[in-house]
C-alpha cells in the first residue's frame, strides 16, 4: 500500500498509466498534439524529460502548454495513479496541469 499524499514519481511506468493526454482539458490543445507527435516520433526506447510529456502533471506540476481549456472537466479521478497514490486526500484535488503537482 502506498502512503497517502506521497509524491507521484516521474517514471516510465507512471507515464504509461497516465490519462492526461485523453483529458478533455487537453484534447483541443495544439501544443499537446505537437508534444504527442514528438513523443511518438521519438519512440519508447528513450525516457522523455518531464517537459516533453503532455501529462503526468500530478508528478511534474503545471503544464508547459498554455492553450489548455481548464473550463472542461478534468478526468484525474479516473486515472489509475489517482487511486494508487491516494490523490483524493492530497492537494490539489485535480487539475494538476493548472494547479501543480500532487503533495
Biopython code that builds the backbone (N, CA, C, O; Angstrom):
import numpy as np
from Bio.PDB.StructureBuilder import StructureBuilder

atoms = [
    (1, "UNK", "N", (0.841, -1.195, 0.000)),
    (1, "UNK", "CA", (0.000, 0.000, 0.000)),
    (1, "UNK", "C", (0.876, 1.244, 0.000)),
    (1, "UNK", "O", (1.833, 1.341, 0.768)),
    (2, "UNK", "N", (0.547, 2.175, -0.850)),
    (2, "UNK", "CA", (1.308, 3.411, -0.951)),
    (2, "UNK", "C", (0.839, 4.369, 0.137)),
    (2, "UNK", "O", (-0.358, 4.488, 0.396)),
    (3, "UNK", "N", (1.782, 5.043, 0.765)),
    (3, "UNK", "CA", (1.457, 6.017, 1.796)),
    (3, "UNK", "C", (0.643, 7.168, 1.203)),
    (3, "UNK", "O", (0.944, 7.643, 0.107)),
    (4, "UNK", "N", (-0.374, 7.611, 1.916)),
    (4, "UNK", "CA", (-1.197, 8.714, 1.423)),
    (4, "UNK", "C", (-0.352, 9.960, 1.236)),
    (4, "UNK", "O", (0.601, 10.202, 1.976)),
    (5, "UNK", "N", (-0.720, 10.748, 0.232)),
    (5, "UNK", "CA", (-0.080, 12.020, -0.087)),
    (5, "UNK", "C", (1.365, 11.886, -0.546)),
    (5, "UNK", "O", (2.075, 12.889, -0.629)),
    (6, "UNK", "N", (1.814, 10.684, -0.844)),
    (6, "UNK", "CA", (3.161, 10.505, -1.361)),
    (6, "UNK", "C", (3.254, 11.152, -2.731)),
    (6, "UNK", "O", (2.337, 11.043, -3.545)),
    (7, "UNK", "N", (4.350, 11.814, -2.974)),
    (7, "UNK", "CA", (4.569, 12.412, -4.286)),
    (7, "UNK", "C", (4.592, 11.310, -5.340)),
    (7, "UNK", "O", (5.140, 10.232, -5.107)),
    (8, "UNK", "N", (4.005, 11.578, -6.481)),
    (8, "UNK", "CA", (3.964, 10.622, -7.581)),
    (8, "UNK", "C", (5.297, 10.709, -8.330)),
    (8, "UNK", "O", (5.652, 11.782, -8.817)),
    (9, "UNK", "N", (6.032, 9.615, -8.431)),
    (9, "UNK", "CA", (7.313, 9.665, -9.145)),
    (9, "UNK", "C", (7.133, 9.741, -10.662)),
    (9, "UNK", "O", (6.192, 9.175, -11.219)),
    (10, "UNK", "N", (8.046, 10.447, -11.311)),
    (10, "UNK", "CA", (8.046, 10.536, -12.767)),
    (10, "UNK", "C", (8.831, 9.344, -13.285)),
    (10, "UNK", "O", (10.059, 9.378, -13.360)),
    (11, "UNK", "N", (8.103, 8.283, -13.645)),
    (11, "UNK", "CA", (8.729, 7.052, -14.138)),
    (11, "UNK", "C", (8.062, 6.643, -15.446)),
    (11, "UNK", "O", (6.959, 7.090, -15.763)),
    (12, "UNK", "N", (8.738, 5.797, -16.190)),
    (12, "UNK", "CA", (8.184, 5.262, -17.438)),
    (12, "UNK", "C", (6.857, 4.548, -17.169)),
    (12, "UNK", "O", (5.915, 4.665, -17.951)),
    (13, "UNK", "N", (6.789, 3.806, -16.057)),
    (13, "UNK", "CA", (5.575, 3.078, -15.713)),
    (13, "UNK", "C", (4.410, 4.034, -15.452)),
    (13, "UNK", "O", (3.286, 3.780, -15.885)),
    (14, "UNK", "N", (4.678, 5.128, -14.745)),
    (14, "UNK", "CA", (3.620, 6.088, -14.460)),
    (14, "UNK", "C", (3.224, 6.880, -15.700)),
    (14, "UNK", "O", (2.054, 7.227, -15.861)),
    (15, "UNK", "N", (4.179, 7.169, -16.574)),
    (15, "UNK", "CA", (3.854, 7.825, -17.845)),
    (15, "UNK", "C", (2.875, 6.939, -18.624)),
    (15, "UNK", "O", (1.917, 7.443, -19.211)),
    (16, "UNK", "N", (3.113, 5.624, -18.630)),
    (16, "UNK", "CA", (2.251, 4.690, -19.363)),
    (16, "UNK", "C", (0.841, 4.614, -18.764)),
    (16, "UNK", "O", (-0.119, 4.375, -19.497)),
    (17, "UNK", "N", (0.700, 4.811, -17.454)),
    (17, "UNK", "CA", (-0.601, 4.746, -16.790)),
    (17, "UNK", "C", (-1.384, 6.055, -16.904)),
    (17, "UNK", "O", (-2.603, 6.062, -16.733)),
    (18, "UNK", "N", (-0.711, 7.134, -17.184)),
    (18, "UNK", "CA", (-1.289, 8.479, -17.167)),
    (18, "UNK", "C", (-2.390, 8.633, -18.214)),
    (18, "UNK", "O", (-2.242, 8.176, -19.347)),
    (19, "UNK", "N", (-3.495, 9.280, -17.832)),
    (19, "UNK", "CA", (-4.619, 9.528, -18.737)),
    (19, "UNK", "C", (-4.683, 10.975, -19.226)),
    (19, "UNK", "O", (-5.616, 11.338, -19.942)),
    (20, "UNK", "N", (-3.714, 11.802, -18.853)),
    (20, "UNK", "CA", (-3.790, 13.229, -19.176)),
    (20, "UNK", "C", (-4.010, 13.503, -20.664)),
    (20, "UNK", "O", (-4.774, 14.402, -21.016)),
    (21, "UNK", "N", (-3.365, 12.757, -21.526)),
    (21, "UNK", "CA", (-3.488, 13.009, -22.967)),
    (21, "UNK", "C", (-4.906, 12.751, -23.475)),
    (21, "UNK", "O", (-5.257, 13.203, -24.564)),
    (22, "UNK", "N", (-5.722, 12.036, -22.707)),
    (22, "UNK", "CA", (-7.114, 11.770, -23.072)),
    (22, "UNK", "C", (-8.086, 12.734, -22.392)),
    (22, "UNK", "O", (-9.296, 12.656, -22.609)),
    (23, "UNK", "N", (-7.566, 13.625, -21.584)),
    (23, "UNK", "CA", (-8.392, 14.524, -20.784)),
    (23, "UNK", "C", (-9.026, 15.609, -21.643)),
    (23, "UNK", "O", (-8.346, 16.185, -22.492)),
    (24, "UNK", "N", (-10.316, 15.906, -21.448)),
    (24, "UNK", "CA", (-10.967, 16.972, -22.203)),
    (24, "UNK", "C", (-10.280, 18.333, -22.055)),
    (24, "UNK", "O", (-10.386, 19.179, -22.944)),
    (25, "UNK", "N", (-9.592, 18.543, -20.962)),
    (25, "UNK", "CA", (-8.856, 19.793, -20.756)),
    (25, "UNK", "C", (-7.779, 19.951, -21.828)),
    (25, "UNK", "O", (-7.448, 21.070, -22.220)),
    (26, "UNK", "N", (-7.237, 18.836, -22.295)),
    (26, "UNK", "CA", (-6.114, 18.867, -23.236)),
    (26, "UNK", "C", (-6.471, 18.567, -24.677)),
    (26, "UNK", "O", (-5.689, 18.886, -25.572)),
    (27, "UNK", "N", (-7.614, 17.970, -24.934)),
    (27, "UNK", "CA", (-7.890, 17.453, -26.273)),
    (27, "UNK", "C", (-7.906, 18.505, -27.373)),
    (27, "UNK", "O", (-7.639, 18.175, -28.529)),
    (28, "UNK", "N", (-8.205, 19.744, -27.057)),
    (28, "UNK", "CA", (-8.213, 20.795, -28.070)),
    (28, "UNK", "C", (-6.908, 21.562, -28.175)),
    (28, "UNK", "O", (-6.820, 22.521, -28.942)),
    (29, "UNK", "N", (-5.894, 21.162, -27.423)),
    (29, "UNK", "CA", (-4.634, 21.892, -27.369)),
    (29, "UNK", "C", (-3.713, 21.538, -28.538)),
    (29, "UNK", "O", (-3.339, 20.377, -28.708)),
    (30, "UNK", "N", (-3.355, 22.529, -29.333)),
    (30, "UNK", "CA", (-2.394, 22.317, -30.424)),
    (30, "UNK", "C", (-1.024, 21.976, -29.851)),
    (30, "UNK", "O", (-0.292, 21.167, -30.422)),
    (31, "UNK", "N", (-0.681, 22.584, -28.737)),
    (31, "UNK", "CA", (0.603, 22.320, -28.078)),
    (31, "UNK", "C", (0.702, 20.857, -27.639)),
    (31, "UNK", "O", (1.723, 20.207, -27.864)),
    (32, "UNK", "N", (-0.354, 20.344, -27.018)),
    (32, "UNK", "CA", (-0.368, 18.944, -26.573)),
    (32, "UNK", "C", (-0.262, 18.008, -27.774)),
    (32, "UNK", "O", (0.473, 17.021, -27.730)),
    (33, "UNK", "N", (-0.990, 18.314, -28.841)),
    (33, "UNK", "CA", (-0.925, 17.479, -30.043)),
    (33, "UNK", "C", (0.489, 17.449, -30.605)),
    (33, "UNK", "O", (0.949, 16.400, -31.056)),
    (34, "UNK", "N", (1.183, 18.576, -30.585)),
    (34, "UNK", "CA", (2.564, 18.626, -31.060)),
    (34, "UNK", "C", (3.481, 17.809, -30.160)),
    (34, "UNK", "O", (4.368, 17.111, -30.652)),
    (35, "UNK", "N", (3.277, 17.889, -28.840)),
    (35, "UNK", "CA", (4.080, 17.097, -27.908)),
    (35, "UNK", "C", (3.844, 15.602, -28.111)),
    (35, "UNK", "O", (4.792, 14.816, -28.081)),
    (36, "UNK", "N", (2.593, 15.204, -28.318)),
    (36, "UNK", "CA", (2.284, 13.795, -28.549)),
    (36, "UNK", "C", (2.933, 13.287, -29.835)),
    (36, "UNK", "O", (3.450, 12.171, -29.869)),
    (37, "UNK", "N", (2.908, 14.100, -30.891)),
    (37, "UNK", "CA", (3.535, 13.710, -32.156)),
    (37, "UNK", "C", (5.049, 13.579, -31.984)),
    (37, "UNK", "O", (5.662, 12.657, -32.521)),
    (38, "UNK", "N", (5.636, 14.488, -31.245)),
    (38, "UNK", "CA", (7.077, 14.448, -30.981)),
    (38, "UNK", "C", (7.439, 13.183, -30.184)),
    (38, "UNK", "O", (8.442, 12.528, -30.467)),
    (39, "UNK", "N", (6.614, 12.853, -29.194)),
    (39, "UNK", "CA", (6.850, 11.657, -28.380)),
    (39, "UNK", "C", (6.730, 10.393, -29.224)),
    (39, "UNK", "O", (7.520, 9.463, -29.067)),
    (40, "UNK", "N", (5.746, 10.355, -30.118)),
    (40, "UNK", "CA", (5.568, 9.192, -30.990)),
    (40, "UNK", "C", (6.751, 9.025, -31.926)),
    (40, "UNK", "O", (7.180, 7.903, -32.195)),
    (41, "UNK", "N", (7.278, 10.126, -32.422)),
    (41, "UNK", "CA", (8.434, 10.067, -33.321)),
    (41, "UNK", "C", (9.686, 9.612, -32.578)),
    (41, "UNK", "O", (10.543, 8.936, -33.148)),
    (42, "UNK", "N", (9.787, 9.981, -31.316)),
    (42, "UNK", "CA", (10.949, 9.616, -30.507)),
    (42, "UNK", "C", (10.937, 8.132, -30.181)),
    (42, "UNK", "O", (11.995, 7.513, -30.065)),
    (43, "UNK", "N", (9.754, 7.558, -30.034)),
    (43, "UNK", "CA", (9.641, 6.146, -29.701)),
    (43, "UNK", "C", (9.697, 5.915, -28.206)),
    (43, "UNK", "O", (9.842, 6.851, -27.420)),
    (44, "UNK", "N", (9.580, 4.663, -27.829)),
    (44, "UNK", "CA", (9.506, 4.327, -26.406)),
    (44, "UNK", "C", (10.840, 3.921, -25.802)),
    (44, "UNK", "O", (10.896, 3.597, -24.616)),
    (45, "UNK", "N", (11.910, 3.928, -26.576)),
    (45, "UNK", "CA", (13.206, 3.497, -26.062)),
    (45, "UNK", "C", (13.918, 4.503, -25.193)),
    (45, "UNK", "O", (14.811, 4.136, -24.428)),
    (46, "UNK", "N", (13.537, 5.782, -25.294)),
    (46, "UNK", "CA", (14.218, 6.835, -24.554)),
    (46, "UNK", "C", (13.268, 7.409, -23.509)),
    (46, "UNK", "O", (12.121, 7.733, -23.816)),
    (47, "UNK", "N", (13.751, 7.533, -22.275)),
    (47, "UNK", "CA", (12.932, 8.141, -21.230)),
    (47, "UNK", "C", (12.848, 9.638, -21.512)),
    (47, "UNK", "O", (13.872, 10.319, -21.566)),
    (48, "UNK", "N", (11.631, 10.150, -21.692)),
    (48, "UNK", "CA", (11.480, 11.572, -22.005)),
    (48, "UNK", "C", (11.731, 12.454, -20.786)),
    (48, "UNK", "O", (11.663, 11.994, -19.646)),
    (49, "UNK", "N", (12.015, 13.699, -21.040)),
    (49, "UNK", "CA", (12.105, 14.695, -19.979)),
    (49, "UNK", "C", (10.673, 15.104, -19.611)),
    (49, "UNK", "O", (9.790, 15.072, -20.468)),
    (50, "UNK", "N", (10.432, 15.482, -18.364)),
    (50, "UNK", "CA", (9.076, 15.867, -17.959)),
    (50, "UNK", "C", (8.441, 16.937, -18.848)),
    (50, "UNK", "O", (7.241, 16.881, -19.120)),
    (51, "UNK", "N", (9.227, 17.900, -19.299)),
    (51, "UNK", "CA", (8.656, 18.970, -20.135)),
    (51, "UNK", "C", (8.251, 18.487, -21.523)),
    (51, "UNK", "O", (7.560, 19.203, -22.249)),
    (52, "UNK", "N", (8.675, 17.271, -21.902)),
    (52, "UNK", "CA", (8.315, 16.703, -23.201)),
    (52, "UNK", "C", (7.095, 15.792, -23.137)),
    (52, "UNK", "O", (6.675, 15.248, -24.159)),
    (53, "UNK", "N", (6.522, 15.619, -21.948)),
    (53, "UNK", "CA", (5.384, 14.714, -21.762)),
    (53, "UNK", "C", (4.129, 15.534, -21.509)),
    (53, "UNK", "O", (4.058, 16.272, -20.526)),
    (54, "UNK", "N", (3.142, 15.414, -22.384)),
    (54, "UNK", "CA", (1.895, 16.144, -22.157)),
    (54, "UNK", "C", (1.016, 15.419, -21.148)),
    (54, "UNK", "O", (-0.081, 14.966, -21.473)),
    (55, "UNK", "N", (1.509, 15.318, -19.937)),
    (55, "UNK", "CA", (0.775, 14.624, -18.894)),
    (55, "UNK", "C", (1.632, 14.362, -17.677)),
    (55, "UNK", "O", (2.723, 14.914, -17.536)),
    (56, "UNK", "N", (1.133, 13.526, -16.809)),
    (56, "UNK", "CA", (1.734, 13.167, -15.526)),
    (56, "UNK", "C", (1.988, 14.416, -14.684)),
    (56, "UNK", "O", (2.984, 14.511, -13.966)),
    (57, "UNK", "N", (1.064, 15.367, -14.789)),
    (57, "UNK", "CA", (1.193, 16.620, -14.060)),
    (57, "UNK", "C", (1.121, 16.422, -12.554)),
    (57, "UNK", "O", (1.611, 17.260, -11.797)),
    (58, "UNK", "N", (0.513, 15.317, -12.106)),
    (58, "UNK", "CA", (0.491, 15.033, -10.670)),
    (58, "UNK", "C", (1.908, 14.830, -10.149)),
    (58, "UNK", "O", (2.159, 14.998, -8.956)),
    (59, "UNK", "N", (2.843, 14.467, -11.040)),
    (59, "UNK", "CA", (4.246, 14.285, -10.671)),
    (59, "UNK", "C", (5.107, 15.495, -11.013)),
    (59, "UNK", "O", (6.049, 15.817, -10.290)),
    (60, "UNK", "N", (4.780, 16.166, -12.121)),
    (60, "UNK", "CA", (5.687, 17.199, -12.632)),
    (60, "UNK", "C", (5.227, 18.622, -12.384)),
    (60, "UNK", "O", (6.042, 19.544, -12.417)),
    (61, "UNK", "N", (3.960, 18.821, -12.139)),
    (61, "UNK", "CA", (3.461, 20.174, -11.917)),
    (61, "UNK", "C", (2.716, 20.716, -13.115)),
    (61, "UNK", "O", (2.286, 19.960, -13.985)),
    (62, "UNK", "N", (2.568, 22.018, -13.157)),
    (62, "UNK", "CA", (1.742, 22.653, -14.175)),
    (62, "UNK", "C", (2.263, 22.385, -15.580)),
    (62, "UNK", "O", (3.455, 22.159, -15.788)),
    (63, "UNK", "N", (1.348, 22.417, -16.533)),
    (63, "UNK", "CA", (1.652, 22.119, -17.930)),
    (63, "UNK", "C", (2.462, 23.241, -18.566)),
    (63, "UNK", "O", (2.257, 24.420, -18.280)),
    (64, "UNK", "N", (3.385, 22.843, -19.436)),
    (64, "UNK", "CA", (4.133, 23.818, -20.223)),
    (64, "UNK", "C", (3.229, 24.418, -21.294)),
    (64, "UNK", "O", (3.411, 25.571, -21.686)),
    (65, "UNK", "N", (2.267, 23.651, -21.765)),
    (65, "UNK", "CA", (1.319, 24.142, -22.771)),
    (65, "UNK", "C", (0.363, 25.142, -22.118)),
    (65, "UNK", "O", (-0.199, 24.880, -21.054)),
    (66, "UNK", "N", (0.195, 26.260, -22.757)),
    (66, "UNK", "CA", (-0.653, 27.312, -22.195)),
    (66, "UNK", "C", (-2.017, 27.410, -22.872)),
    (66, "UNK", "O", (-2.813, 28.288, -22.539)),
    (67, "UNK", "N", (-2.290, 26.509, -23.825)),
    (67, "UNK", "CA", (-3.571, 26.557, -24.523)),
    (67, "UNK", "C", (-4.547, 25.473, -24.041)),
    (67, "UNK", "O", (-5.401, 25.027, -24.807)),
    (68, "UNK", "N", (-4.424, 25.055, -22.792)),
    (68, "UNK", "CA", (-5.347, 24.077, -22.216)),
    (68, "UNK", "C", (-6.660, 24.771, -21.866)),
    (68, "UNK", "O", (-6.677, 25.954, -21.526)),
    (69, "UNK", "N", (-7.744, 24.029, -21.952)),
    (69, "UNK", "CA", (-9.058, 24.582, -21.635)),
    (69, "UNK", "C", (-9.500, 24.055, -20.275)),
    (69, "UNK", "O", (-10.165, 23.023, -20.190)),
    (70, "UNK", "N", (-9.131, 24.760, -19.221)),
    (70, "UNK", "CA", (-9.449, 24.289, -17.870)),
    (70, "UNK", "C", (-10.910, 24.530, -17.494)),
    (70, "UNK", "O", (-11.306, 24.271, -16.358)),
    (71, "UNK", "N", (-11.718, 25.027, -18.448)),
    (71, "UNK", "CA", (-13.163, 25.092, -18.219)),
    (71, "UNK", "C", (-13.803, 23.728, -18.475)),
    (71, "UNK", "O", (-14.948, 23.489, -18.093)),
    (72, "UNK", "N", (-13.058, 22.846, -19.119)),
    (72, "UNK", "CA", (-13.525, 21.474, -19.338)),
    (72, "UNK", "C", (-13.326, 20.671, -18.045)),
    (72, "UNK", "O", (-12.514, 21.041, -17.197)),
    (73, "UNK", "N", (-14.063, 19.584, -17.904)),
    (73, "UNK", "CA", (-13.954, 18.724, -16.725)),
    (73, "UNK", "C", (-12.707, 17.849, -16.830)),
    (73, "UNK", "O", (-12.509, 17.157, -17.829)),
    (74, "UNK", "N", (-11.876, 17.883, -15.805)),
    (74, "UNK", "CA", (-10.690, 17.020, -15.806)),
    (74, "UNK", "C", (-11.093, 15.588, -15.448)),
    (74, "UNK", "O", (-12.169, 15.354, -14.899)),
    (75, "UNK", "N", (-10.218, 14.641, -15.765)),
    (75, "UNK", "CA", (-10.506, 13.224, -15.501)),
    (75, "UNK", "C", (-9.499, 12.625, -14.525)),
    (75, "UNK", "O", (-9.287, 11.412, -14.512)),
    (76, "UNK", "N", (-8.884, 13.471, -13.714)),
    (76, "UNK", "CA", (-7.890, 12.976, -12.758)),
    (76, "UNK", "C", (-8.435, 11.824, -11.908)),
    (76, "UNK", "O", (-7.724, 10.855, -11.642)),
    (77, "UNK", "N", (-9.689, 11.932, -11.486)),
    (77, "UNK", "CA", (-10.283, 10.899, -10.642)),
    (77, "UNK", "C", (-10.434, 9.551, -11.318)),
    (77, "UNK", "O", (-10.620, 8.544, -10.634)),
    (78, "UNK", "N", (-10.358, 9.501, -12.647)),
    (78, "UNK", "CA", (-10.447, 8.245, -13.386)),
    (78, "UNK", "C", (-9.085, 7.585, -13.602)),
    (78, "UNK", "O", (-9.011, 6.439, -14.045)),
    (79, "UNK", "N", (-8.023, 8.298, -13.293)),
    (79, "UNK", "CA", (-6.670, 7.822, -13.572)),
    (79, "UNK", "C", (-6.244, 6.763, -12.553)),
    (79, "UNK", "O", (-6.523, 6.914, -11.364)),
    (80, "UNK", "N", (-5.572, 5.694, -12.996)),
    (80, "UNK", "CA", (-5.104, 4.683, -12.034)),
    (80, "UNK", "C", (-4.136, 5.249, -11.000)),
    (80, "UNK", "O", (-4.049, 4.727, -9.889)),
    (81, "UNK", "N", (-3.411, 6.300, -11.346)),
    (81, "UNK", "CA", (-2.479, 6.915, -10.401)),
    (81, "UNK", "C", (-3.221, 7.612, -9.259)),
    (81, "UNK", "O", (-2.697, 7.720, -8.150)),
    (82, "UNK", "N", (-4.429, 8.080, -9.530)),
    (82, "UNK", "CA", (-5.262, 8.740, -8.525)),
    (82, "UNK", "C", (-5.485, 7.796, -7.347)),
    (82, "UNK", "O", (-5.326, 8.181, -6.189)),
    (83, "UNK", "N", (-5.856, 6.555, -7.660)),
    (83, "UNK", "CA", (-6.099, 5.565, -6.604)),
    (83, "UNK", "C", (-4.784, 5.064, -6.019)),
    (83, "UNK", "O", (-4.632, 4.978, -4.800)),
    (84, "UNK", "N", (-3.846, 4.739, -6.880)),
    (84, "UNK", "CA", (-2.571, 4.167, -6.436)),
    (84, "UNK", "C", (-1.841, 5.059, -5.435)),
    (84, "UNK", "O", (-1.216, 4.563, -4.498)),
    (85, "UNK", "N", (-1.920, 6.368, -5.633)),
    (85, "UNK", "CA", (-1.208, 7.303, -4.762)),
    (85, "UNK", "C", (-2.148, 8.082, -3.840)),
    (85, "UNK", "O", (-1.755, 9.104, -3.277)),
    (86, "UNK", "N", (-3.387, 7.606, -3.682)),
    (86, "UNK", "CA", (-4.365, 8.215, -2.778)),
    (86, "UNK", "C", (-4.450, 9.728, -2.973)),
    (86, "UNK", "O", (-4.425, 10.488, -2.005)),
    (87, "UNK", "N", (-4.551, 10.162, -4.241)),
    (87, "UNK", "CA", (-4.542, 11.592, -4.536)),
    (87, "UNK", "C", (-5.817, 12.298, -4.094)),
    (87, "UNK", "O", (-5.847, 13.526, -4.013)),
    (88, "UNK", "N", (-6.858, 11.543, -3.810)),
    (88, "UNK", "CA", (-8.088, 12.139, -3.320)),
    (88, "UNK", "C", (-7.865, 12.833, -1.975)),
    (88, "UNK", "O", (-8.610, 13.749, -1.625)),
    (89, "UNK", "N", (-6.866, 12.416, -1.230)),
    (89, "UNK", "CA", (-6.613, 13.017, 0.080)),
    (89, "UNK", "C", (-5.455, 14.018, 0.050)),
    (89, "UNK", "O", (-5.019, 14.502, 1.094)),
    (90, "UNK", "N", (-4.963, 14.322, -1.147)),
    (90, "UNK", "CA", (-3.867, 15.278, -1.262)),
    (90, "UNK", "C", (-4.332, 16.613, -1.798)),
    (90, "UNK", "O", (-5.529, 16.871, -1.926)),
    (91, "UNK", "N", (-3.378, 17.445, -2.105)),
    (91, "UNK", "CA", (-3.652, 18.749, -2.705)),
    (91, "UNK", "C", (-2.706, 18.947, -3.867)),
    (91, "UNK", "O", (-1.557, 18.511, -3.786)),
    (92, "UNK", "N", (-3.128, 19.576, -4.934)),
    (92, "UNK", "CA", (-4.506, 19.986, -5.219)),
    (92, "UNK", "C", (-5.386, 18.780, -5.499)),
    (92, "UNK", "O", (-4.896, 17.652, -5.550)),
    (93, "UNK", "N", (-6.655, 19.004, -5.676)),
    (93, "UNK", "CA", (-7.616, 17.913, -5.897)),
    (93, "UNK", "C", (-7.931, 17.723, -7.368)),
    (93, "UNK", "O", (-9.102, 17.634, -7.736)),
    (94, "UNK", "N", (-6.938, 17.660, -8.200)),
    (94, "UNK", "CA", (-7.154, 17.523, -9.635)),
    (94, "UNK", "C", (-6.660, 18.765, -10.336)),
    (94, "UNK", "O", (-6.105, 19.664, -9.703)),
    (95, "UNK", "N", (-6.856, 18.820, -11.628)),
    (95, "UNK", "CA", (-6.350, 19.924, -12.441)),
    (95, "UNK", "C", (-4.875, 20.187, -12.129)),
    (95, "UNK", "O", (-4.446, 21.333, -11.991)),
    (96, "UNK", "N", (-4.112, 19.095, -12.021)),
    (96, "UNK", "CA", (-2.681, 19.224, -11.753)),
    (96, "UNK", "C", (-1.994, 20.027, -12.860)),
    (96, "UNK", "O", (-1.000, 20.711, -12.615)),
    (97, "UNK", "N", (-2.531, 19.937, -14.076)),
    (97, "UNK", "CA", (-1.970, 20.677, -15.204)),
    (97, "UNK", "C", (-2.025, 22.182, -14.963)),
    (97, "UNK", "O", (-1.190, 22.924, -15.480)),
    (98, "UNK", "N", (-2.993, 22.630, -14.190)),
    (98, "UNK", "CA", (-3.168, 24.050, -13.885)),
    (98, "UNK", "C", (-2.650, 24.415, -12.499)),
    (98, "UNK", "O", (-2.072, 25.485, -12.306)),
    (99, "UNK", "N", (-2.863, 23.511, -11.528)),
    (99, "UNK", "CA", (-2.625, 23.857, -10.129)),
    (99, "UNK", "C", (-1.333, 23.299, -9.532)),
    (99, "UNK", "O", (-0.976, 23.639, -8.405)),
    (100, "UNK", "N", (-0.636, 22.450, -10.274)),
    (100, "UNK", "CA", (0.642, 21.932, -9.789)),
    (100, "UNK", "C", (0.594, 20.491, -9.352)),
    (100, "UNK", "O", (-0.471, 19.874, -9.312)),
    (101, "UNK", "N", (1.757, 19.955, -9.022)),
    (101, "UNK", "CA", (1.876, 18.537, -8.710)),
    (101, "UNK", "C", (1.240, 18.186, -7.376)),
    (101, "UNK", "O", (1.012, 19.046, -6.525)),
    (102, "UNK", "N", (0.962, 16.906, -7.219)),
    (102, "UNK", "CA", (0.315, 16.388, -6.013)),
    (102, "UNK", "C", (1.297, 16.369, -4.849)),
    (102, "UNK", "O", (2.482, 16.080, -5.015)),
    (103, "UNK", "N", (0.781, 16.682, -3.684)),
    (103, "UNK", "CA", (1.568, 16.579, -2.456)),
    (103, "UNK", "C", (0.655, 16.322, -1.277)),
    (103, "UNK", "O", (1.126, 16.204, -0.146)),
]
sb = StructureBuilder()
sb.init_structure("model")
sb.init_model(0)
sb.init_chain("A")
sb.init_seg("    ")
for serial, (resi, resn, name, xyz) in enumerate(atoms, 1):
    if name == "N":
        sb.init_residue(resn, " ", resi, " ")
    sb.init_atom(name, np.array(xyz, "f"), 0.0, 1.0, " ", f" {name:<3s}", serial, name[0])
structure = sb.get_structure()
